[in-house]
């Protein structure tokens, strides 16, 4: 979807909701006081509706945001010019974003990190016992 918001503002909100459940992301965006929140909320609602239409048997609570990207969109509709020095003119750049949201379904009771055991959620470096040897200069 193309939206009339700068990519930097929209990308900040996309980073916020990436990897979250779709319903959780919608609730989060409802109370987020950023300019990109209503825009991304509308895109996520559209993605959930598309998932409902394409796969009627799909459990909507199992959907999560697997991919959220925001890129610079076309600026061909806002062609305005600003006068510059020595008779030149430059085009006024307005922010237009191309927003892509992809949803995927979580399998079974799988949590965000893929397992029910919370000890596995920790990074692997915390599970290793590291022996530190201090070598002093002679």
Phi and psi in degrees as a GROMACS rama.xvg file:
@    title "Ramachandran Plot"
@    xaxis  label "Phi"
@    yaxis  label "Psi"
@TYPE xy
-98.3246  132.851  UNK-2
-132.359  148.321  UNK-3
-87.4212  68.4094  UNK-4
-145.979  149.265  UNK-5
-68.2969  144.514  UNK-6
-60.6562  -32.1794  UNK-7
-64.1754  -42.3339  UNK-8
-68.4963  -41.5753  UNK-9
-71.7406  -35.3261  UNK-10
-65.8678  -32.2771  UNK-11
-62.4809  -40.5351  UNK-12
-75.4719  -35.6709  UNK-13
-63.0965  -39.1291  UNK-14
-65.7483  -29.1079  UNK-15
-69.9568  -37.7202  UNK-16
-99.8951  -8.10033  UNK-17
-61.4342  128.938  UNK-18
89.1262  -8.86533  UNK-19
-86.7974  161.103  UNK-20
-63.5279  150.424  UNK-21
-63.1475  -43.1497  UNK-22
-67.9984  -37.8641  UNK-23
-65.0204  -39.7554  UNK-24
-65.593  -39.9714  UNK-25
-64.5101  -41.1206  UNK-26
-66.7276  -39.2669  UNK-27
-64.0879  -42.5861  UNK-28
-72.5194  -23.0291  UNK-29
-63.7686  -31.9542  UNK-30
-113.622  16.1623  UNK-31
-90.4618  119.913  UNK-32
-86.4183  55.6446  UNK-33
-121.771  156.464  UNK-34
-66.5258  -30.499  UNK-35
-84.2693  -10.6408  UNK-36
-62.3991  -48.6086  UNK-37
-64.6999  -32.9058  UNK-38
-67.8631  -49.6388  UNK-39
-68.9907  -30.7028  UNK-40
-62.5764  -42.6793  UNK-41
-64.7891  -39.5539  UNK-42
-66.4952  -41.5237  UNK-43
-67.5528  -39.6887  UNK-44
-61.2862  -39.1097  UNK-45
-65.3656  -40.7828  UNK-46
-65.4558  -39.5261  UNK-47
-65.7656  -41.1526  UNK-48
-64.0322  -40.0732  UNK-49
-64.0938  -39.1185  UNK-50
-65.4691  -37.2457  UNK-51
-65.9623  -39.0397  UNK-52
-74.6852  -43.269  UNK-53
-72.707  -31.5953  UNK-54
-136.356  85.5145  UNK-55
-61.0105  -26.6647  UNK-56
-84.5069  -0.0194754  UNK-57
-70.2354  134.47  UNK-58
-77.7436  113.893  UNK-59
-71.1892  -21.0283  UNK-60
-74.3789  -18.1426  UNK-61
-87.2078  -5.70785  UNK-62
-76.9515  138.61  UNK-63
-136.662  162.513  UNK-64
-84.8995  104.387  UNK-65
-85.7996  -28.0369  UNK-66
-145.352  130.964  UNK-67
-140.312  110.613  UNK-68
-125.12  147.54  UNK-69
-132.289  119.732  UNK-70
-123.373  168.383  UNK-71
-71.7952  132.634  UNK-72
-98.5281  179.183  UNK-73
-71.9829  147.832  UNK-74
-118.231  30.3003  UNK-75
-79.6673  -19.6321  UNK-76
-85.1713  -19.8298  UNK-77
-106.707  62.3328  UNK-78
-88.69  96.5675  UNK-79
-129.26  154.392  UNK-80
-125.19  148.189  UNK-81
-119.455  130.039  UNK-82
-67.8496  140.114  UNK-83
-124.84  -174.951  UNK-84
-69.2308  154.646  UNK-85
56.9738  36.2645  UNK-86
77.7064  8.08572  UNK-87
-87.2763  171.598  UNK-88
-143.895  144.703  UNK-89
-123.293  151.012  UNK-90
-77.6606  139.696  UNK-91
-78.6852  123.599  UNK-92
-93.3229  118.101  UNK-93
-109.705  144.764  UNK-94
-74.8616  122.865  UNK-95
-129.156  130.846  UNK-96
-113.596  145.181  UNK-97
-106.747  110.117  UNK-98
-106.359  128.583  UNK-99
-123.305  124.578  UNK-100
-122.763  125.165  UNK-101
-117.147  134.584  UNK-102
-107.942  148.072  UNK-103
-138.706  161.923  UNK-104
-102.159  137.75  UNK-105
-79.6771  144.77  UNK-106
-91.3861  126.845  UNK-107
58.6437  -136.467  UNK-108
-96.0367  25.6201  UNK-109
-64.8049  133.304  UNK-110
-90.3213  -171.708  UNK-111
-59.9925  -32.163  UNK-112
-101.616  5.46265  UNK-113
91.8727  5.98477  UNK-114
-154.585  159.825  UNK-115
-84.8199  -20.2943  UNK-116
-79.1197  110.759  UNK-117
-65.5012  -22.0264  UNK-118
-69.1295  -22.0577  UNK-119
-81.0351  -17.1359  UNK-120
-69.0668  -23.0948  UNK-121
-69.5995  150.62  UNK-122
-59.9868  152.482  UNK-123
-65.9807  -27.2164  UNK-124
-67.8942  -18.3722  UNK-125
-80.5774  -17.447  UNK-126
-86.4296  -15.1445  UNK-127
-87.2853  139.642  UNK-128
-89.6816  119.209  UNK-129
-107.299  125.678  UNK-130
-94.77  124.257  UNK-131
-108.087  125.659  UNK-132
-110.185  127.52  UNK-133
-96.3981  122.98  UNK-134
-110.178  120.351  UNK-135
-95.9829  145.458  UNK-136
-68.7825  146.079  UNK-137
